[in-house]
Amino acid sequence: MHPTTLIGSVQRAMRLLESVAEHEHGAPAKQLARETGLALPTAYHLLRTLVHEGYLRRDKGLFFLGEAAERLSSSGAQEKRRSTIAETLAHWRDAIGVPVYYAIYRDGEIEVMCVSDTPGNPAVEEWADFRETAHAHAIGQCLLSQLDEDARRDHLDRYPVQAITPYTVRDSHTLLRRLDRTRRMEPVFERQEYALGTVCAAIPITMGTTAATMAISLPAHQADRLAAATRQLQSEIGRLLGSLAISISI
């Protein structure tokens, strides 16, 4: 088959998909052919192919988007959310002059979803698995502080407290006491507990049942900048909280 024929078929199929997507309650072949300017036999042929491939489904003579098309839509929406949060973090990184991290607690695990840094302001190297060392870094402590007591203990049973620097909290009892003292939605500060020469702060973001955090890090010799940088990030988050909500489910 000539390449131009293949391209033309794809274009016509995409027009049909777009037309079906505009009809929440489905549409018959004749209407879809009319809306897309296709001859009825051509429309029928393409519609049958799209049904066979799962991009459309047919019910009582009406065509609807199929599971394959919905998966594409879901994937696209997810990619858009990833792009949105990456752009937001890059903006804050440049405005504040620090690496910025975004993490969530999901299914009992800490997941660092996005990190934005520059060669001049590099992110902290993950030299010890972030998921296993929540007790040591600001991101983990911030996420644990948003959980209830049972969820915290469950996490620490699976990932026991261990000293990874001379400044790391020494045992789970001490950590739990610290977390209990943390006021709801206040920043968490950590100084060289995860990585020597680095100080960090994490700001809690709770939306619905999802615990999330935005965090920053600085070299220890710039520790005097940490509080002001954290306040600046808090202010930025407050202004953009609405657009951040969509990214929680990345």
PALUM-380121 format. One record per residue (C-alpha): x, y, z. Coordinates in pm, 1 decimal, always signed. Each point is the difference from the previous one (the first is absolute). Layout:
<recs>
px=X, py=Y, pz=Z
...
</recs>
This chain:
<recs>
px=+0.0, py=+0.0, pz=+0.0
px=+133.0, py=+345.4, pz=-87.3
px=+120.3, py=+204.8, pz=+303.3
px=-233.9, py=+287.9, pz=-80.8
px=-295.7, py=-239.7, pz=+16.3
px=+107.2, py=-117.8, pz=+344.5
px=+33.2, py=+357.6, pz=+126.3
px=-339.5, py=+92.8, pz=-142.9
px=-162.8, py=-296.1, pz=+174.4
px=+153.6, py=+102.7, pz=+332.9
px=-121.3, py=+356.3, pz=-44.5
px=-353.9, py=-117.7, pz=-74.8
px=+3.1, py=-239.5, pz=+295.4
px=+115.5, py=+278.4, pz=+232.6
px=-279.6, py=+226.3, pz=-123.2
px=-249.1, py=-274.9, pz=+80.7
px=+145.6, py=-45.7, pz=+348.9
px=-23.1, py=+373.1, pz=+63.3
px=-358.0, py=+3.4, pz=-121.9
px=-99.9, py=-293.5, pz=+223.3
px=+166.5, py=+169.9, pz=+298.4
px=-234.5, py=+296.6, pz=-42.3
px=-305.1, py=-223.2, pz=+47.6
px=-22.4, py=-110.3, pz=+360.7
px=-308.6, py=-209.7, pz=-71.7
px=+132.3, py=-153.1, pz=-320.2
px=-68.9, py=+69.3, pz=-366.8
px=-103.6, py=-213.1, pz=-299.9
px=+226.9, py=-62.1, pz=-299.2
px=-203.1, py=+222.3, pz=-233.4
px=+32.7, py=+298.6, pz=+231.9
px=+372.3, py=-58.0, pz=+47.7
px=+52.7, py=-30.7, pz=-375.4
px=-187.2, py=+326.6, pz=-55.1
px=+193.8, py=+185.1, pz=+271.8
px=+338.0, py=-115.3, pz=-128.6
px=-80.4, py=+41.4, pz=-368.8
px=+66.2, py=-367.4, pz=-73.1
px=-186.7, py=-223.2, pz=-242.3
px=-221.4, py=-238.5, pz=+195.3
px=+179.1, py=-320.6, pz=-120.5
px=+337.2, py=+150.8, pz=+100.1
px=-136.6, py=+101.6, pz=+338.7
px=-145.0, py=-348.2, pz=+57.3
px=+330.7, py=-164.8, pz=-89.5
px=+200.7, py=+223.5, pz=+234.0
px=-253.4, py=-25.9, pz=+280.7
px=+5.5, py=-381.5, pz=-15.6
px=+381.3, py=+6.0, pz=+10.7
px=+3.3, py=+236.1, pz=+297.8
px=-251.0, py=-221.0, pz=+182.7
px=+211.2, py=-307.7, pz=-72.5
px=+310.4, py=+172.0, pz=+141.0
px=-184.4, py=+115.3, pz=+312.1
px=+10.8, py=+373.9, pz=-72.3
px=-376.9, py=+7.2, pz=-44.4
px=-283.5, py=-217.2, pz=+122.5
px=-339.2, py=-47.0, pz=-163.5
px=-323.6, py=-30.8, pz=+195.3
px=-346.0, py=-10.1, pz=-161.4
px=+126.6, py=+165.7, pz=-316.1
px=+178.6, py=+281.7, pz=+182.4
px=+375.5, py=+47.4, pz=+24.4
px=+181.7, py=+96.4, pz=+321.0
px=+366.5, py=+38.2, pz=+95.8
px=+150.0, py=-336.6, pz=+91.6
px=+241.9, py=-104.8, pz=+271.2
px=+307.6, py=+49.9, pz=-218.2
px=-93.6, py=+362.8, pz=-68.5
px=-73.6, py=+59.0, pz=+368.1
px=+341.1, py=-141.4, pz=+93.7
px=+160.7, py=+243.8, pz=-241.0
px=-198.4, py=+284.0, pz=+155.0
px=+97.5, py=-105.0, pz=+350.8
px=+365.8, py=-28.9, pz=-97.9
px=-10.9, py=+342.2, pz=-161.1
px=-158.4, py=+156.9, pz=+306.5
px=+264.0, py=-159.7, pz=+219.6
px=+277.9, py=+129.4, pz=-220.8
px=-153.5, py=+347.7, pz=+11.7
px=-4.7, py=-12.9, pz=+380.3
px=+364.1, py=-107.9, pz=+4.6
px=+86.2, py=+286.9, pz=-231.1
px=-192.3, py=+247.8, pz=+215.0
px=+175.0, py=-97.7, pz=+320.7
px=+343.5, py=-8.4, pz=-167.5
px=-51.1, py=+352.0, pz=-134.2
px=-119.1, py=+121.1, pz=+340.9
px=+301.0, py=-147.1, pz=+177.7
px=+237.5, py=+147.7, pz=-257.0
px=-155.9, py=+343.1, pz=+56.5
px=+46.4, py=-25.8, pz=+376.7
px=+351.5, py=-138.6, pz=-44.2
px=+100.0, py=+307.9, pz=-199.6
px=-193.6, py=+251.1, pz=+212.5
px=+141.1, py=-123.4, pz=+332.1
px=+334.3, py=-131.7, pz=-123.6
px=-28.1, py=-344.8, pz=+157.9
px=-74.6, py=-356.0, pz=-113.9
px=-370.9, py=-79.7, pz=+41.6
px=-148.2, py=-345.3, pz=+62.5
px=-355.5, py=-132.6, pz=-20.9
px=-92.3, py=-324.9, pz=+176.5
px=-309.2, py=-188.1, pz=+111.5
px=-84.3, py=-287.0, pz=+232.2
px=-191.4, py=-266.0, pz=-190.1
px=-78.0, py=-363.2, pz=+80.1
px=+229.0, py=+6.0, pz=+300.1
px=+299.5, py=+131.5, pz=-189.5
px=+178.6, py=+331.5, pz=-48.3
px=+18.3, py=+95.4, pz=-365.6
px=+213.8, py=+291.8, pz=-116.2
px=-197.4, py=+102.0, pz=-308.6
px=+203.5, py=+291.1, pz=-132.7
px=+329.3, py=+175.7, pz=+72.7
px=+107.4, py=+328.7, pz=-154.8
px=+359.4, py=+113.6, pz=+38.7
px=+285.8, py=+161.7, pz=-192.7
px=+373.6, py=-69.9, pz=-24.2
px=+58.9, py=+300.1, pz=+224.7
px=-261.6, py=-114.4, pz=+253.0
px=+0.9, py=-380.7, pz=-21.0
px=-250.4, py=-222.7, pz=+176.1
px=+103.4, py=-223.3, pz=+287.6
px=+145.0, py=-326.3, pz=-126.5
px=-214.8, py=-297.5, pz=+99.9
px=+283.3, py=-193.4, pz=+157.4
px=-235.3, py=-194.6, pz=+230.1
px=-339.5, py=-113.5, pz=-131.6
px=-249.9, py=+281.2, pz=+63.9
px=-280.6, py=-250.5, pz=+62.2
px=+193.0, py=-176.8, pz=+273.6
px=+130.3, py=+314.2, pz=+174.3
px=-312.3, py=+210.0, pz=+54.9
px=+105.9, py=+54.8, pz=+360.7
px=+316.7, py=+178.1, pz=-113.2
px=-104.3, py=+249.6, pz=-266.9
px=-237.1, py=+295.4, pz=+8.9
px=-221.0, py=-142.8, pz=-276.4
px=-57.2, py=-321.5, pz=+193.3
px=-50.9, py=+166.7, pz=+335.4
px=-248.1, py=+242.2, pz=-157.4
px=-201.0, py=-280.2, pz=-161.8
px=+4.5, py=-211.6, pz=+316.9
px=-120.8, py=+300.1, pz=+201.2
px=-316.1, py=+4.9, pz=-213.6
px=-85.8, py=-364.5, pz=+69.2
px=-194.5, py=-134.3, pz=+296.3
px=+183.6, py=-183.1, pz=+277.0
px=-76.4, py=-350.0, pz=-130.5
px=+125.3, py=+84.0, pz=-350.2
px=+318.6, py=+150.3, pz=+144.5
px=+70.7, py=-307.0, pz=+210.8
px=-74.0, py=-226.5, pz=-295.1
px=+251.2, py=+189.8, pz=-210.4
px=+268.4, py=-11.8, pz=+268.4
px=-60.9, py=-372.3, pz=+54.8
px=+78.2, py=-55.1, pz=-367.8
px=+285.0, py=+253.5, pz=-13.0
px=+159.4, py=+16.7, pz=+347.5
px=+185.3, py=+309.7, pz=+113.7
px=+373.5, py=-24.9, pz=-58.5
px=+271.6, py=+260.8, pz=+41.0
px=+144.2, py=+91.2, pz=-338.2
px=+186.9, py=+311.9, pz=+117.1
px=+109.2, py=+114.6, pz=+347.2
px=-304.4, py=+233.0, pz=+0.9
px=-271.1, py=-254.6, pz=-87.5
px=-274.6, py=-58.7, pz=+258.0
px=+107.4, py=-300.4, pz=+207.2
px=-318.5, py=-205.3, pz=+47.7
px=-364.7, py=-20.4, pz=-101.7
px=-122.8, py=+113.1, pz=+343.4
px=+192.2, py=+327.3, pz=-31.7
px=-120.9, py=+45.5, pz=-357.2
px=-365.1, py=-62.9, pz=+90.7
px=+26.5, py=+253.5, pz=+282.2
px=+140.4, py=+253.8, pz=-244.6
px=-278.2, py=-69.2, pz=-250.8
px=-264.1, py=+35.5, pz=+274.5
px=+139.6, py=+344.2, pz=+82.3
px=-16.4, py=+110.8, pz=-363.4
px=-294.9, py=+230.9, pz=-40.9
px=-231.7, py=-84.1, pz=-286.2
px=+111.6, py=+151.1, pz=-331.4
px=+315.9, py=+164.0, pz=+137.9
px=+332.7, py=-43.1, pz=-184.0
px=+244.4, py=-268.9, pz=+105.1
px=+370.2, py=+90.2, pz=+22.1
px=+283.3, py=-250.7, pz=-10.5
px=+368.9, py=+76.5, pz=+36.8
px=+252.5, py=-256.9, pz=-122.1
px=-215.0, py=-292.8, pz=+118.2
px=-7.8, py=-159.2, pz=-344.4
px=+308.9, py=+140.2, pz=-170.0
px=+297.6, py=+167.1, pz=+161.8
px=+46.9, py=+355.2, pz=-125.1
px=-368.0, py=+44.9, pz=-91.2
px=-298.7, py=+162.1, pz=+170.0
px=-357.6, py=-46.3, pz=-118.1
px=-354.0, py=+121.0, pz=+60.4
px=-329.4, py=-159.2, pz=-106.2
px=-341.6, py=+163.1, pz=-14.3
px=-304.2, py=-224.1, pz=+47.2
px=-280.9, py=-0.6, pz=-254.7
px=-305.1, py=-207.1, pz=+91.4
px=-284.6, py=-25.7, pz=-249.3
px=-269.2, py=-253.3, pz=+69.5
px=+162.6, py=-317.9, pz=+127.0
px=+333.6, py=+50.3, pz=-177.2
px=+304.0, py=+120.2, pz=+193.7
px=+239.8, py=+201.2, pz=-213.5
px=+289.0, py=+237.9, pz=+46.0
px=+213.3, py=+258.1, pz=-175.3
px=+355.7, py=+15.7, pz=+126.3
px=+322.4, py=+192.2, pz=-50.6
px=+363.9, py=-61.3, pz=+87.3
px=+308.0, py=+215.5, pz=+52.7
px=+367.3, py=-58.2, pz=+77.3
px=+57.1, py=+13.1, pz=+374.4
px=+214.6, py=+313.2, pz=-33.0
px=-313.6, py=+178.3, pz=-134.2
px=-220.1, py=-119.8, pz=+287.3
px=-83.0, py=+360.7, pz=+90.8
px=-196.9, py=+23.2, pz=-329.0
px=-222.3, py=-299.5, pz=+79.4
px=-273.1, py=+170.9, pz=+202.7
px=-46.9, py=+288.9, pz=-245.7
px=+3.7, py=-234.4, pz=-301.8
px=-261.5, py=-218.2, pz=+169.0
px=-225.9, py=+297.5, pz=+68.1
px=+34.1, py=+104.3, pz=-363.5
px=-96.0, py=-346.2, pz=-119.6
px=-297.7, py=-6.2, pz=+238.8
px=-118.1, py=+328.6, pz=-147.4
px=+37.3, py=-131.2, pz=-354.8
px=-187.3, py=-320.0, pz=+85.1
px=-282.5, py=+199.2, pz=+155.7
px=-47.9, py=+192.9, pz=-322.8
px=+5.2, py=-309.7, pz=-220.5
px=-175.0, py=-252.6, pz=+222.9
px=-292.1, py=-38.2, pz=-241.3
px=+215.8, py=-101.9, pz=-295.8
px=+209.3, py=-223.6, pz=+225.4
px=-308.1, py=-199.8, pz=+99.5
px=-17.2, py=-167.6, pz=-339.8
px=+355.6, py=-124.3, pz=+26.8
px=-51.5, py=-189.0, pz=+324.9
px=-125.5, py=-304.7, pz=-187.7
px=+291.3, py=-24.5, pz=-238.6
</recs>
